[in-house]
Amino acid sequence: MLGTKTSRTLAGVALQCKVSREGEMAMDANYCREKAALCLRLADGLALNNPGRFQLMDLAEDFQRRAKELEIEAARDATQSNATVMQSLENVA
């Protein structure tokens, strides 16, 4: 069961991360993309010269960057898992 834990508050907006039963932060690429989109929507509603707008835009970039990193990690893990399974099958045969 996943709960939530506030990870960062900016301009009065609480951003939350999913927390597993073990208490570890569980973020995936989709989660990061959703938070990036949220930050951009919030920034859009602020005046062009509002410092909070720039902070939200920076935060959105951070979330987008993290989403890309998580996708790369997931692809690497999947490749390693496939290699392990193939090696196991070869050892059985």
C-alpha positions as CSV (number, residue, x, y, z in Angstrom):
1,M,0.0,0.0,0.0
2,L,1.4,3.4,-1.0
3,G,0.9,6.5,1.1
4,T,2.1,10.0,0.4
5,K,4.8,12.2,1.9
6,T,5.3,15.9,1.2
7,S,8.7,16.2,-0.4
8,R,8.8,19.9,-1.2
9,T,6.7,23.0,-0.8
10,L,7.1,25.9,-3.2
11,A,5.0,29.0,-3.6
12,G,2.4,27.5,-1.3
13,V,2.1,24.3,-3.3
14,A,2.9,21.0,-1.7
15,L,4.4,18.4,-4.1
16,Q,4.1,14.9,-2.9
17,C,6.0,11.7,-3.6
18,K,4.6,8.2,-3.3
19,V,5.9,6.3,-0.3
20,S,6.1,2.5,-0.1
21,R,5.4,0.5,3.1
22,E,9.1,0.5,3.8
23,G,9.2,4.3,3.7
24,E,11.2,4.6,0.6
25,M,10.4,7.2,-2.0
26,A,8.9,5.6,-5.1
27,M,9.0,7.9,-8.2
28,D,8.6,6.8,-11.7
29,A,8.9,8.7,-15.0
30,N,5.1,9.2,-15.3
31,Y,5.0,10.7,-11.8
32,C,7.8,13.1,-12.6
33,R,6.1,14.1,-15.9
34,E,2.8,14.8,-14.1
35,K,4.5,17.0,-11.5
36,A,6.4,18.8,-14.3
37,A,3.1,19.5,-16.0
38,L,1.5,20.7,-12.7
39,C,4.4,23.1,-12.1
40,L,4.1,24.5,-15.6
41,R,0.3,25.0,-15.2
42,L,0.8,26.8,-11.9
43,A,3.5,28.9,-13.4
44,D,1.2,29.9,-16.3
45,G,-1.2,31.3,-13.8
46,L,1.3,33.7,-12.3
47,A,2.4,37.1,-13.5
48,L,5.4,37.1,-15.8
49,N,7.6,38.9,-13.3
50,N,6.6,36.8,-10.3
51,P,9.6,35.0,-8.7
52,G,7.4,32.0,-7.9
53,R,6.9,31.6,-11.7
54,F,10.6,31.2,-12.3
55,Q,10.9,28.8,-9.4
56,L,8.1,26.6,-10.7
57,M,9.5,26.6,-14.2
58,D,12.9,25.5,-12.8
59,L,11.2,22.8,-10.7
60,A,9.4,21.6,-13.8
61,E,12.7,21.3,-15.7
62,D,14.1,19.3,-12.7
63,F,11.1,16.9,-12.8
64,Q,11.4,16.5,-16.6
65,R,15.2,15.8,-16.3
66,R,14.5,13.2,-13.5
67,A,11.8,11.5,-15.7
68,K,14.4,11.0,-18.5
69,E,16.9,9.6,-16.0
70,L,14.3,7.2,-14.6
71,E,13.4,6.0,-18.1
72,I,17.1,5.3,-18.9
73,E,17.5,3.4,-15.6
74,A,14.3,1.4,-16.3
75,A,15.6,0.5,-19.8
76,R,19.0,-0.5,-18.4
77,D,17.4,-2.6,-15.7
78,A,15.1,-4.3,-18.2
79,T,18.1,-5.1,-20.5
80,Q,20.0,-6.6,-17.5
81,S,17.0,-8.7,-16.5
82,N,16.6,-10.0,-20.0
83,A,20.3,-10.9,-20.1
84,T,20.1,-12.7,-16.8
85,V,17.0,-14.7,-17.9
86,M,18.7,-15.7,-21.2
87,Q,21.8,-16.8,-19.3
88,S,19.7,-18.9,-16.9
89,L,17.9,-20.5,-19.8
90,E,21.2,-21.4,-21.5
91,N,22.5,-22.9,-18.2
92,V,19.4,-25.1,-18.0
93,A,19.7,-26.3,-21.5
